[in-house]
Amino acid sequence: MTSAAYTVPDGCPDIVTLATSLWGEPTSRTAREIRFGRQGSKVVKPSPENVYHDFETNAGGGYRDLYHLRYGEYPPADTPPARPRIDRTYDYRDETGAMVFQVVRMIPKTFRQRRPDPAEPGGWSWSVKGVRRVPYRLPELWAAPSDAPVYVAEGEKDVDALRALGVVATCNCGGAGKWTDDCTRALRGRNVVILPDNDQAGRDHARDVLAKLRPVAASVSIVTLPGLPDKGDVSDWIAAGGTREQLSAIAYADADRDRDREYSADLDGPPPYDDELPYGDAIPEPPPYDDPPAPERVVSIDGTPYQAPPAAIWRHQGQWDEAAIPQRPWVVPRYLMRGTVSLLAGPPSAGKSSIMKAWTIAAAFGLPFGRFIPPHPLKVLTYNVEDDLAEEQRRMSATLRQFNRQSYEIPDTLDIIGPASIGTLIQRDSGTGYVVNSPAFDQLRAIIEETRPDVIMLDPLVELHNVEENDNTGLRSVMAAFRALAGEYQCAVLIAHHTRKGGLSPGDPEGVRGAGAIVGAVRSAFTLFPMTEEEADKLGIDPKRRRWYFRLDDAKQNYAPIEDAEWFERRVYDLENGEQVAAAEPWHPPSPWDGLSWDAIDRILERIEAGLDDGRRYGVTKHTRDRWAGNAVMEASGMTEGQAARVVRAWVDNGVLTSREYHNPVSRKSELGAYVDPQKAADMRQQGT
């Protein structure tokens, strides 16, 4: 890259004289560059380039900048150049999807790098010293099947162009000659195809990458794309009509001829660093440090000490301050955590969508819904594949009723999104086996990038991908994509899914339909099941209405305690358009004591303590048949068997009823009989339970 040469204003010293007045006499000189400083770390390219770079401070620029550094003002009759502005950004993320650093393309065309500033959330630090130099689009590389070919290009633009074709691609930051050990490690065991730019620097870079990947990659080859113009790249080839099928054919044809071939290209030509250095962004090769400065003397541009790249593992020895341990980043405690995926699974028509709607409204307004208690209003994005906008509005309107809210009060921080046609977000190519994002996912990500939601709700999983549900490898890639999304945007992702058919137990993660990789990839999982006939009997619910009630149970909680079932009831609301629509609302099962007066309780306990007329004692379990204490409850109260069982179970749990051996006069054997603890009974009465 070159830019227009800068002419030094009349009466001003040339750039070499200017540099000498700042740094003393040069330490080395060639026709192309002059170096200053004991280590030769300050580089000046004289006219016509008139640019400089200081490797000690990582600062540089043109003549104007050096003049301003020397005199504190710009050259006479001159004004500062137009301030560069951001054209586009390229995110470099680690294996979890967390932002490591960002390459920024500026206008005029230069490239800079920045990283999230830990001292200022949402801010940026333009120093990337000590930051891992991970390959571009690393989360997608990790999500791809291990046998999928990986194309290595020279720049981010090329990688994005390849990704648009539906292939796995990556590159290193900084362009040719900047391959890193992190990039090599990421491609261990992979089948790699290197696509060099059509110039000497590109060919040299390809050979360097080839040499570094040979010991670790499953296979690696350099592939020449036909018809490239001078200095052309894969983006040019694609723009000229190149397709994924053609790319695969070329890659495999070259690989069959010689998997590890190298170029025999003419090495003569212009040196790789022949460009100007506008604003200090494009920099020459750093000088060789035969005697490098001590690390404590090396500082970044912001003045902070140099830090070596982090190790591949972490280690802690000895004590720590318990009070200083960071709290888990719950968005909604127990249910949703930043950077993780949660799962809500249940059979069809069990109430999943109703709960998702209720949680959506609760989160958007910061209102409690049963045990789901957002700490404050949250930014929420929902993506429902099954319902169109009108149906979403109907069900949301019904849900709003129980919160005493109306549709006109919904904040702009709630995004309701659905597909215009097919809602698939992730597609698996049957030929190559790897997964790629659909156009719908790309558009959804653009909205997520814009709004940065706290919560993303996706419904249902089966409609979000085209992978066979029992394919663990494929589903692992799908779930990895959603985990990467949660990590990238530090939001909580909740996905609705179905359970298997057959006899299933609430809270059993084995009941989740499809591959085990689904449950394995989430941090929290919940099951949703309608009320059973047995539960209806115990709770005194009309069997005809039992399906209006459903229960939520923890199926997997890596970070929160398992809790008892949470119950909900469907309730029908009248909408202003004349329709009736059901919505879920929290429901509390009736107490075992509902309908029992204290006089009735006293009579039942007296009867149990006295025993049966033939001298036998009551038992606390149903297998004691006619001796079961529940019979005494039913006789005195008119309760059903299920309700009586809840009463007896509650008395056993709180110690009012105990079991101990006695001599059965009828069977003439030693058996367990029920006894009333008068002190526990008195405590129960005092507590009102």
C-alpha positions as CSV (number, residue, x, y, z in Angstrom):
1,M,0.0,0.0,0.0
2,T,1.3,3.4,-0.9
3,S,-0.1,6.9,-0.5
4,A,0.7,10.3,-2.1
5,A,4.2,11.6,-1.2
6,Y,4.3,14.5,1.2
7,T,6.1,17.7,0.3
8,V,8.0,19.5,3.1
9,P,6.9,23.1,3.4
10,D,9.4,25.8,2.4
11,G,11.7,26.8,5.2
12,C,11.1,23.6,7.3
13,P,13.9,21.1,8.0
14,D,13.7,17.8,6.1
15,I,12.5,14.7,8.1
16,V,16.1,13.4,8.7
17,T,17.2,16.7,10.2
18,L,14.0,16.8,12.2
19,A,14.7,13.3,13.6
20,T,18.3,14.1,14.3
21,S,17.3,17.1,16.4
22,L,15.0,14.8,18.4
23,W,17.1,11.6,18.7
24,G,20.7,12.5,17.9
25,E,22.8,11.2,15.2
26,P,21.6,8.1,13.2
27,T,22.9,4.7,14.2
28,S,22.6,3.1,10.7
29,R,21.7,4.4,7.3
30,T,20.6,2.8,4.0
31,A,19.2,4.2,0.8
32,R,15.7,3.2,2.0
33,E,15.7,4.0,5.7
34,I,17.7,5.7,8.5
35,R,17.6,4.3,12.1
36,F,18.1,6.2,15.3
37,G,18.5,5.2,18.9
38,R,20.9,2.7,20.6
39,Q,19.0,-0.3,19.3
40,G,18.1,1.3,16.0
41,S,14.4,1.2,17.1
42,K,13.4,4.5,15.6
43,V,13.0,4.2,11.8
44,V,12.8,7.1,9.3
45,K,12.0,6.8,5.6
46,P,13.2,10.0,3.9
47,S,11.7,11.8,0.9
48,P,9.5,11.0,-1.0
49,E,7.9,8.9,1.8
50,N,8.7,11.2,4.7
51,V,7.4,8.8,7.4
52,Y,8.7,7.4,10.7
53,H,8.0,4.8,13.3
54,D,9.3,4.4,16.9
55,F,9.3,0.8,17.9
56,E,9.9,1.6,21.6
57,T,6.6,3.5,21.9
58,N,4.8,1.9,19.0
59,A,4.1,5.4,17.7
60,G,4.6,6.7,14.2
61,G,3.3,8.8,11.3
62,G,4.3,11.2,8.7
63,Y,6.3,14.4,8.5
64,R,3.5,16.5,10.1
65,D,3.4,14.1,13.1
66,L,7.2,14.2,13.7
67,Y,7.2,18.0,13.3
68,H,4.4,18.2,15.9
69,L,6.3,15.9,18.2
70,R,9.4,18.1,17.9
71,Y,7.9,21.5,18.2
72,G,4.5,21.0,19.7
73,E,2.7,22.5,16.6
74,Y,2.2,21.6,13.0
75,P,4.4,23.0,10.2
76,P,3.7,26.7,9.2
77,A,0.8,27.3,6.8
78,D,-0.2,23.7,7.3
79,T,-3.2,22.1,9.0
80,P,-3.5,18.6,10.6
81,P,-4.6,15.9,8.2
82,A,-8.1,14.8,8.3
83,R,-8.7,12.5,11.3
84,P,-8.9,8.9,10.3
85,R,-12.3,7.3,10.8
86,I,-13.3,3.7,11.2
87,D,-14.4,1.9,8.0
88,R,-15.0,-1.6,9.4
89,T,-13.9,-3.8,12.2
90,Y,-12.8,-7.5,12.4
91,D,-13.3,-9.3,15.8
92,Y,-10.7,-11.7,17.0
93,R,-12.3,-14.0,19.6
94,D,-11.0,-16.8,21.7
95,E,-12.3,-20.4,21.9
96,T,-15.2,-19.3,24.2
97,G,-16.3,-16.5,21.9
98,A,-14.9,-13.8,24.2
99,M,-13.4,-10.7,22.5
100,V,-9.5,-10.8,22.5
101,F,-8.8,-7.9,20.2
102,Q,-10.1,-6.2,17.1
103,V,-8.5,-5.2,13.8
104,V,-9.8,-1.8,12.7
105,R,-9.7,-0.7,9.0
106,M,-9.6,3.1,8.8
107,I,-10.3,5.7,6.2
108,P,-7.9,6.6,4.7
109,K,-7.0,3.0,4.3
110,T,-4.8,1.9,7.3
111,F,-5.2,-0.9,9.8
112,R,-5.0,-0.6,13.6
113,Q,-5.6,-2.9,16.5
114,R,-7.4,-2.4,19.8
115,R,-8.7,-4.5,22.6
116,P,-11.5,-4.1,25.2
117,D,-10.3,-1.9,28.0
118,P,-10.7,-3.8,31.3
119,A,-10.6,-0.5,33.2
120,E,-13.5,1.0,31.2
121,P,-16.3,-1.4,30.4
122,G,-17.4,-0.7,26.8
123,G,-14.2,1.2,26.1
124,W,-11.1,0.3,24.0
125,S,-7.4,0.3,24.6
126,W,-5.3,0.9,21.4
127,S,-2.4,-1.1,22.9
128,V,-2.5,-4.9,22.3
129,K,0.8,-5.7,23.9
130,G,0.7,-9.1,25.5
131,V,-2.6,-10.1,23.9
132,R,-3.0,-13.6,22.5
133,R,-2.7,-13.4,18.7
134,V,-5.5,-15.9,18.0
135,P,-6.6,-16.7,14.4
136,Y,-9.5,-14.9,12.9
137,R,-13.0,-16.5,13.4
138,L,-11.6,-19.1,15.9
139,P,-15.0,-20.0,17.5
140,E,-16.3,-21.0,14.0
141,L,-13.1,-23.0,13.4
142,W,-13.7,-24.9,16.7
143,A,-17.4,-25.5,15.9
144,A,-16.5,-27.0,12.5
145,P,-16.1,-30.8,12.2
146,S,-12.5,-31.9,12.7
147,D,-12.3,-33.3,9.2
148,A,-13.6,-30.2,7.4
149,P,-11.1,-28.5,5.2
150,V,-9.8,-25.2,6.6
151,Y,-8.8,-22.5,4.1
152,V,-6.1,-20.1,5.2
153,A,-6.2,-16.7,3.5
154,E,-4.0,-13.6,3.9
155,G,-6.5,-11.2,5.3
156,E,-9.9,-10.8,7.1
157,K,-11.6,-9.6,3.9
158,D,-10.6,-12.8,2.2
159,V,-11.8,-14.9,5.1
160,D,-15.2,-13.2,5.1
161,A,-15.5,-13.8,1.3
162,L,-14.7,-17.5,1.8
163,R,-17.1,-17.8,4.6
164,A,-19.8,-16.3,2.4
165,L,-19.2,-19.3,0.1
166,G,-20.0,-21.6,3.0
167,V,-16.5,-22.9,3.8
168,V,-14.4,-22.8,7.0
169,A,-11.7,-20.1,6.7
170,T,-9.2,-18.2,8.9
171,C,-6.1,-16.0,8.8
172,N,-3.7,-14.4,11.2
173,C,-3.8,-10.7,12.1
174,G,-1.3,-8.3,10.5
175,G,-1.2,-9.9,7.0
176,A,1.8,-11.6,5.4
177,G,4.7,-12.6,7.6
178,K,2.8,-12.4,10.9
179,W,1.8,-16.0,11.5
180,T,1.6,-16.8,15.2
181,D,2.0,-19.9,17.4
182,D,-1.6,-19.5,18.5
183,C,-2.6,-19.9,14.9
184,T,-0.5,-23.1,14.5
185,R,-2.0,-24.6,17.7
186,A,-5.6,-23.9,16.5
187,L,-5.0,-25.9,13.3
188,R,-3.5,-29.0,14.9
189,G,-4.9,-32.1,13.3
190,R,-6.8,-30.2,10.7
191,N,-6.8,-30.4,6.9
192,V,-5.4,-27.1,5.7
193,V,-5.5,-25.4,2.3
194,I,-3.4,-22.2,2.0
195,L,-4.5,-19.6,-0.6
196,P,-1.7,-17.1,-1.1
197,D,-2.0,-13.7,-2.6
198,N,-0.5,-13.4,-6.1
199,D,2.7,-11.5,-5.1
200,Q,6.1,-12.3,-3.6
201,A,5.0,-11.4,-0.1
202,G,2.0,-13.7,-0.4
203,R,4.1,-16.6,-1.7
204,D,6.6,-16.1,1.1
205,H,3.9,-16.0,3.7
206,A,2.3,-19.2,2.3
207,R,5.6,-21.1,2.5
208,D,6.1,-19.8,6.1
209,V,2.7,-21.1,7.1
210,L,3.2,-24.4,5.4
211,A,6.5,-25.0,7.2
212,K,4.9,-24.2,10.6
213,L,1.8,-26.4,10.0
214,R,3.6,-29.4,8.6
215,P,4.5,-30.9,12.0
216,V,1.0,-30.5,13.5
217,A,-1.7,-30.5,10.7
218,A,-3.3,-33.7,9.4
219,S,-2.6,-32.4,5.9
220,V,-1.5,-29.0,4.5
221,S,-1.1,-27.8,0.9
222,I,-0.6,-24.5,-1.0
223,V,-3.1,-24.0,-3.8
224,T,-2.7,-21.6,-6.7
225,L,-6.0,-20.0,-7.8
226,P,-6.1,-19.7,-11.6
227,G,-6.5,-16.3,-13.3
228,L,-5.5,-14.1,-10.4
229,P,-4.2,-10.6,-11.5
230,D,-0.9,-9.4,-10.2
231,K,-1.3,-8.8,-6.4
232,G,-4.7,-10.4,-6.6
233,D,-6.3,-12.6,-3.9
234,V,-9.1,-15.0,-3.2
235,S,-11.5,-12.2,-2.9
236,D,-10.8,-11.1,-6.4
237,W,-11.2,-14.7,-7.6
238,I,-14.6,-15.0,-5.9
239,A,-15.7,-11.6,-7.3
240,A,-14.8,-12.9,-10.8
241,G,-17.3,-15.7,-10.3
242,G,-15.4,-18.4,-8.4
243,T,-17.7,-20.8,-6.5
244,R,-17.4,-23.2,-3.6
245,E,-17.6,-26.2,-5.9
246,Q,-14.8,-24.8,-8.1
247,L,-12.7,-24.0,-5.0
248,S,-13.1,-27.6,-3.7
249,A,-12.2,-29.0,-7.1
250,I,-9.1,-26.9,-7.4
251,A,-8.0,-27.6,-3.8
252,Y,-8.5,-31.4,-4.0
253,A,-6.8,-31.6,-7.5
254,D,-3.7,-29.7,-6.2
255,A,-3.7,-31.8,-3.0
256,D,-3.8,-35.0,-5.0
257,R,-0.8,-33.9,-7.0
258,D,1.4,-33.0,-4.1
259,R,0.0,-32.4,-0.6
260,D,3.0,-30.6,0.7
261,R,4.3,-28.9,-2.4
262,E,6.1,-25.6,-2.3
263,Y,6.5,-22.8,-4.9
264,S,9.6,-22.5,-6.9
265,A,8.8,-18.9,-7.6
266,D,11.4,-16.3,-8.4
267,L,12.5,-14.8,-5.1
268,D,13.8,-11.6,-6.7
269,G,11.6,-8.6,-6.5
270,P,10.7,-5.7,-4.3
271,P,11.2,-6.2,-0.5
272,P,8.0,-6.9,1.4
273,Y,8.0,-3.6,3.3
274,D,8.1,-1.1,0.5
275,D,5.1,0.9,1.5
276,E,4.6,4.3,3.1
277,L,3.6,4.6,6.7
278,P,0.6,6.9,6.9
279,Y,-0.4,7.7,10.6
280,G,2.1,5.0,11.8
281,D,-0.1,2.1,11.0
282,A,1.7,0.2,8.2
283,I,5.2,-0.3,9.8
284,P,8.5,-1.7,8.5
285,E,10.1,-4.9,9.8
286,P,11.3,-4.3,13.3
287,P,15.1,-4.2,13.8
288,P,17.0,-7.3,14.9
289,Y,17.7,-6.9,18.7
290,D,21.0,-8.6,19.3
291,D,20.9,-7.0,22.8
292,P,17.2,-6.6,23.6
293,P,16.3,-4.1,26.3
294,A,15.2,-5.4,29.7
295,P,11.4,-6.2,29.8
296,E,10.8,-3.7,32.6
297,R,12.1,-0.9,30.3
298,V,9.8,-1.8,27.4
299,V,6.5,0.1,27.5
300,S,3.4,0.3,25.3
301,I,2.1,3.4,23.7
302,D,-0.1,4.2,26.7
303,G,2.9,3.9,29.0
304,T,2.1,0.6,30.7
305,P,4.8,-2.0,31.1
306,Y,5.2,-4.7,28.6
307,Q,3.5,-8.0,29.5
308,A,4.5,-11.3,28.0
309,P,1.7,-13.3,26.2
310,P,-0.4,-15.4,28.7
311,A,0.4,-19.0,29.2
312,A,-1.8,-21.8,27.8
313,I,-2.9,-22.9,31.3
314,W,-3.6,-21.1,34.5
315,R,-2.3,-22.0,37.9
316,H,-3.0,-21.0,41.5
317,Q,-1.1,-21.8,44.7
318,G,-1.9,-21.1,48.3
319,Q,-4.6,-18.9,49.8
320,W,-7.1,-16.4,48.4
321,D,-9.5,-13.7,49.6
322,E,-12.9,-15.3,49.5
323,A,-14.6,-12.0,49.6
324,A,-12.8,-11.0,46.4
325,I,-14.1,-13.9,44.4
326,P,-16.3,-12.4,41.5
327,Q,-19.9,-13.4,41.7
328,R,-21.4,-15.4,38.9
329,P,-22.8,-13.2,36.2
330,W,-26.5,-14.1,36.6
331,V,-28.9,-12.2,34.4
332,V,-31.8,-13.8,36.2
333,P,-30.6,-15.9,39.2
334,R,-31.1,-19.7,38.8
335,Y,-32.4,-19.3,35.2
336,L,-30.1,-17.3,33.0
337,M,-26.4,-16.5,33.1
338,R,-24.3,-14.3,30.8
339,G,-22.1,-16.2,28.4
340,T,-24.1,-19.5,28.7
341,V,-26.9,-21.3,27.1
342,S,-30.0,-22.6,29.0
343,L,-32.5,-25.1,27.8
344,L,-36.3,-25.4,28.4
345,A,-37.6,-28.8,27.3
346,G,-41.0,-30.4,27.3
347,P,-43.5,-32.4,25.2
348,P,-45.7,-30.6,22.7
349,S,-48.4,-28.3,24.1
350,A,-46.8,-28.6,27.6
351,G,-46.5,-24.8,28.0
352,K,-43.0,-24.0,26.7
353,S,-44.0,-21.1,24.5
354,S,-46.2,-19.7,27.3
355,I,-43.4,-19.7,29.7
356,M,-41.0,-18.2,27.2
357,K,-43.5,-15.4,26.6
358,A,-44.0,-14.8,30.3
359,W,-40.2,-14.7,30.9
360,T,-39.8,-12.4,28.0
361,I,-42.3,-9.9,29.4
362,A,-40.9,-10.2,33.0
363,A,-37.4,-9.6,31.8
364,A,-38.3,-6.7,29.6
365,F,-40.1,-4.9,32.4
366,G,-38.0,-6.1,35.3
367,L,-41.0,-7.7,37.0
368,P,-41.1,-11.0,38.9
369,F,-42.9,-14.1,37.5
370,G,-43.0,-16.8,40.1
371,R,-39.4,-17.6,41.0
372,F,-38.2,-15.9,37.8
373,I,-37.1,-12.5,39.3
374,P,-35.1,-10.2,37.0
375,P,-33.1,-7.7,39.1
376,H,-34.0,-4.8,36.7
377,P,-35.5,-4.3,33.2
378,L,-33.4,-6.2,30.6
379,K,-32.8,-5.9,26.9
380,V,-34.5,-9.0,25.4
381,L,-34.5,-10.4,21.8
382,T,-36.8,-13.3,20.9
383,Y,-36.7,-15.4,17.7
384,N,-39.7,-17.6,17.2
385,V,-39.8,-19.9,14.1
386,E,-43.3,-21.3,14.7
387,D,-45.4,-18.2,15.0
388,D,-45.9,-15.2,12.8
389,L,-46.0,-11.6,14.1
390,A,-49.8,-11.6,14.6
391,E,-49.7,-14.7,16.7
392,E,-46.7,-13.4,18.7
393,Q,-48.7,-10.2,19.4
394,R,-51.8,-12.2,20.4
395,R,-49.9,-14.3,22.9
396,M,-47.8,-11.4,24.2
397,S,-51.0,-9.3,24.7
398,A,-52.5,-12.1,26.8
399,T,-49.3,-12.5,28.8
400,L,-49.2,-8.7,29.5
401,R,-52.6,-8.9,31.3
402,Q,-51.3,-10.6,34.4
403,F,-48.5,-8.0,34.7
404,N,-51.1,-5.2,34.5
405,R,-49.3,-3.9,31.4
406,Q,-50.6,-3.0,27.9
407,S,-48.9,-3.4,24.6
408,Y,-48.3,0.4,24.2
409,E,-46.0,0.2,27.3
410,I,-43.6,-2.4,25.8
411,P,-40.1,-0.8,25.8
412,D,-38.0,-0.5,22.7
413,T,-35.5,-2.8,24.4
414,L,-37.7,-5.8,23.5
415,D,-37.0,-7.1,20.0
416,I,-39.5,-9.6,18.6
417,I,-38.1,-11.3,15.5
418,G,-39.2,-14.1,13.2
419,P,-38.3,-15.5,9.8
420,A,-39.7,-14.1,6.6
421,S,-39.7,-17.6,5.2
422,I,-37.4,-20.5,6.4
423,G,-36.2,-19.9,10.0
424,T,-33.2,-22.2,10.0
425,L,-30.2,-20.4,11.5
426,I,-27.5,-23.1,11.2
427,Q,-27.1,-25.4,8.2
428,R,-24.9,-28.5,7.8
429,D,-23.5,-29.2,4.4
430,S,-24.2,-32.9,3.6
431,G,-21.1,-33.0,1.4
432,T,-18.4,-31.5,3.6
433,G,-20.0,-32.2,7.0
434,Y,-19.4,-28.7,8.5
435,V,-22.0,-26.2,9.7
436,V,-22.4,-22.7,8.4
437,N,-24.6,-19.8,9.3
438,S,-27.7,-19.1,7.2
439,P,-28.5,-15.7,5.9
440,A,-31.2,-15.5,8.6
441,F,-28.5,-16.0,11.3
442,D,-26.2,-13.4,9.7
443,Q,-29.1,-10.9,9.8
444,L,-30.0,-11.9,13.3
445,R,-26.3,-11.4,14.4
446,A,-26.3,-7.9,12.8
447,I,-29.3,-7.0,15.0
448,I,-27.6,-8.5,18.1
449,E,-24.5,-6.5,17.3
450,E,-26.6,-3.4,17.1
451,T,-28.7,-3.9,20.2
452,R,-26.5,-6.0,22.5
453,P,-29.3,-7.8,24.3
454,D,-29.0,-9.2,27.8
455,V,-31.2,-12.2,26.9
456,I,-31.8,-14.1,23.6
457,M,-34.7,-16.5,23.4
458,L,-34.9,-19.0,20.6
459,D,-37.9,-21.2,20.0
460,P,-37.8,-24.1,19.1
461,L,-34.4,-25.8,18.6
462,V,-35.6,-28.3,16.1
463,E,-36.4,-25.5,13.6
464,L,-33.1,-23.7,14.1
465,H,-30.9,-26.2,12.3
466,N,-31.0,-29.0,9.7
467,V,-28.8,-31.5,11.5
468,E,-30.2,-34.9,12.3
469,E,-31.2,-34.8,16.0
470,N,-29.4,-38.0,17.0
471,D,-26.1,-36.9,15.4
472,N,-23.9,-36.0,18.4
473,T,-21.1,-34.5,16.2
474,G,-23.5,-32.3,14.3
475,L,-25.5,-31.2,17.3
476,R,-22.3,-30.4,19.2
477,S,-21.4,-28.0,16.4
478,V,-24.8,-26.4,16.5
479,M,-24.8,-25.9,20.2
480,A,-21.2,-24.7,20.0
481,A,-22.4,-21.9,17.7
482,F,-25.0,-20.8,20.2
483,R,-22.5,-21.0,23.1
484,A,-20.1,-18.9,21.0
485,L,-22.9,-16.4,20.4
486,A,-23.6,-16.1,24.2
487,G,-19.9,-15.7,24.9
488,E,-19.3,-13.2,22.1
489,Y,-22.0,-10.9,23.2
490,Q,-21.9,-11.8,26.9
491,C,-25.6,-12.5,27.0
492,A,-27.8,-15.4,28.2
493,V,-29.3,-17.6,25.5
494,L,-32.4,-19.6,26.2
495,I,-33.6,-22.3,23.8
496,A,-36.9,-24.2,23.8
497,H,-36.7,-27.9,22.9
498,H,-38.8,-31.0,22.9
499,T,-38.6,-34.1,25.1
500,R,-38.7,-37.7,24.0
501,K,-41.9,-39.7,23.8
502,G,-42.7,-42.3,26.5
503,G,-42.7,-42.5,30.2
504,L,-40.6,-39.5,31.4
505,S,-39.9,-38.1,34.8
506,P,-39.9,-34.3,35.5
507,G,-36.4,-33.0,35.9
508,D,-34.8,-36.0,34.1
509,P,-32.2,-34.6,31.6
510,E,-32.3,-38.0,29.8
511,G,-35.8,-37.1,28.6
512,V,-34.5,-34.4,26.4
513,R,-35.0,-35.4,22.7
514,G,-32.1,-36.0,20.4
515,A,-28.3,-36.2,21.0
516,G,-26.8,-36.0,24.4
517,A,-24.6,-33.2,23.1
518,I,-27.6,-30.9,23.5
519,V,-27.8,-31.2,27.3
520,G,-24.0,-31.4,27.6
521,A,-23.6,-28.0,26.0
522,V,-25.9,-26.1,28.3
523,R,-25.3,-24.8,31.8
524,S,-28.9,-24.9,33.0
525,A,-31.8,-27.1,31.8
526,F,-35.4,-27.2,32.8
527,T,-38.2,-29.6,32.0
528,L,-41.9,-28.7,31.6
529,F,-44.6,-31.3,32.0
530,P,-48.4,-31.2,32.3
531,M,-50.0,-32.4,35.5
532,T,-50.4,-36.2,35.7
533,E,-53.6,-38.0,36.8
534,E,-51.8,-39.0,40.0
535,E,-50.7,-35.4,40.7
536,A,-54.3,-34.2,40.0
537,D,-55.6,-36.7,42.5
538,K,-53.1,-35.7,45.2
539,L,-53.8,-32.0,44.7
540,G,-57.5,-32.3,44.5
541,I,-57.7,-31.0,40.9
542,D,-60.6,-32.1,38.5
543,P,-59.0,-34.7,36.2
544,K,-60.7,-32.9,33.2
545,R,-58.8,-29.7,34.0
546,R,-55.4,-31.2,34.9
547,R,-53.8,-30.2,31.5
548,W,-54.4,-26.6,32.4
549,Y,-51.6,-27.0,34.9
550,F,-47.9,-27.8,34.3
551,R,-44.8,-28.0,36.3
552,L,-41.2,-26.7,35.8
553,D,-38.3,-28.7,37.2
554,D,-34.5,-28.2,37.2
555,A,-33.0,-30.9,35.0
556,K,-29.4,-29.6,35.1
557,Q,-28.0,-26.8,37.3
558,N,-24.3,-26.5,37.2
559,Y,-24.4,-23.2,39.1
560,A,-27.7,-23.2,41.2
561,P,-29.3,-25.6,43.7
562,I,-32.0,-28.0,42.6
563,E,-35.3,-26.8,43.7
564,D,-38.8,-28.2,44.1
565,A,-41.2,-28.0,41.2
566,E,-42.6,-24.7,40.2
567,W,-46.3,-24.8,39.0
568,F,-48.2,-22.8,36.5
569,E,-51.8,-22.5,35.3
570,R,-53.1,-21.5,31.9
571,R,-55.6,-18.7,32.1
572,V,-57.7,-17.4,29.3
573,Y,-57.8,-13.6,28.7
574,D,-60.1,-11.5,26.5
575,L,-58.2,-9.4,24.0
576,E,-59.5,-6.1,22.5
577,N,-59.7,-7.7,19.1
578,G,-62.4,-10.0,20.4
579,E,-60.3,-13.1,20.7
580,Q,-59.6,-15.2,23.7
581,V,-56.0,-16.3,24.2
582,A,-54.4,-18.3,27.0
583,A,-51.3,-17.3,28.9
584,A,-49.4,-19.0,31.8
585,E,-49.4,-17.6,35.3
586,P,-47.8,-18.9,38.5
587,W,-49.9,-21.3,40.5
588,H,-49.4,-22.6,44.0
589,P,-50.7,-26.1,44.8
590,P,-53.2,-26.1,47.6
591,S,-51.9,-26.8,51.1
592,P,-52.4,-30.3,52.5
593,W,-54.3,-28.6,55.3
594,D,-56.8,-26.8,53.0
595,G,-60.3,-27.7,54.2
596,L,-59.1,-29.1,57.5
597,S,-60.0,-27.3,60.7
598,W,-57.8,-27.7,63.8
599,D,-60.6,-29.7,65.5
600,A,-60.6,-32.1,62.6
601,I,-56.8,-32.4,62.7
602,D,-57.0,-33.1,66.5
603,R,-59.6,-35.8,65.9
604,I,-57.5,-37.5,63.2
605,L,-54.3,-37.5,65.3
606,E,-56.2,-38.9,68.3
607,R,-57.6,-41.6,66.1
608,I,-54.2,-42.5,64.7
609,E,-52.7,-42.6,68.2
610,A,-55.5,-44.8,69.6
611,G,-55.0,-47.3,66.8
612,L,-57.6,-49.7,65.3
613,D,-60.3,-51.4,67.3
614,D,-58.6,-54.8,67.1
615,G,-55.5,-53.5,68.8
616,R,-53.3,-52.9,65.7
617,R,-51.6,-49.6,65.1
618,Y,-51.9,-47.5,62.0
619,G,-49.0,-47.4,59.5
620,V,-47.5,-44.4,57.6
621,T,-47.2,-46.1,54.2
622,K,-49.8,-47.3,51.8
623,H,-48.5,-50.9,51.8
624,T,-50.0,-51.3,55.3
625,R,-53.4,-51.4,53.5
626,D,-56.2,-51.2,56.0
627,R,-53.8,-50.0,58.7
628,W,-52.7,-47.0,56.6
629,A,-53.1,-43.7,58.5
630,G,-54.5,-42.1,55.4
631,N,-57.7,-44.0,55.9
632,A,-58.2,-42.1,59.2
633,V,-57.7,-38.9,57.3
634,M,-60.2,-39.7,54.6
635,E,-62.8,-40.9,57.1
636,A,-62.7,-37.7,59.1
637,S,-62.3,-35.2,56.2
638,G,-63.7,-36.6,53.0
639,M,-60.4,-36.1,51.2
640,T,-59.4,-38.2,48.2
641,E,-56.7,-40.8,48.6
642,G,-54.1,-38.5,47.0
643,Q,-54.9,-35.6,49.3
644,A,-54.8,-37.9,52.3
645,A,-51.4,-39.2,51.2
646,R,-50.1,-35.6,51.1
647,V,-51.3,-35.0,54.7
648,V,-49.7,-38.1,56.0
649,R,-46.4,-37.4,54.2
650,A,-46.4,-33.9,55.6
651,W,-46.8,-35.2,59.2
652,V,-44.0,-37.7,58.7
653,D,-41.7,-35.0,57.3
654,N,-42.3,-32.6,60.2
655,G,-42.1,-35.4,62.8
656,V,-45.7,-35.3,64.0
657,L,-46.0,-39.0,63.0
658,T,-43.1,-41.5,63.7
659,S,-42.8,-45.2,63.2
660,R,-41.5,-47.7,65.7
661,E,-42.0,-51.4,66.4
662,Y,-44.9,-52.8,68.4
663,H,-46.4,-56.3,68.8
664,N,-49.3,-56.9,66.4
665,P,-52.0,-58.8,68.4
666,V,-53.6,-60.1,65.2
667,S,-50.6,-61.4,63.3
668,R,-48.6,-62.0,66.6
669,K,-45.6,-60.5,65.0
670,S,-43.4,-57.4,65.6
671,E,-44.3,-54.7,63.1
672,L,-43.9,-51.0,62.6
673,G,-46.7,-48.8,63.8
674,A,-47.5,-45.1,63.7
675,Y,-47.2,-43.0,66.8
676,V,-48.1,-39.3,67.4
677,D,-45.4,-37.0,68.9
678,P,-47.5,-34.7,71.1
679,Q,-44.7,-32.1,71.3
680,K,-44.4,-31.9,67.5
681,A,-48.2,-31.7,67.1
682,A,-48.2,-28.8,69.6
683,D,-45.4,-27.1,67.6
684,M,-47.4,-27.6,64.4
685,R,-50.5,-26.0,65.9
686,Q,-48.5,-23.1,67.2
687,Q,-46.8,-22.5,63.8
688,G,-50.2,-22.8,62.0
689,T,-49.0,-25.5,59.6
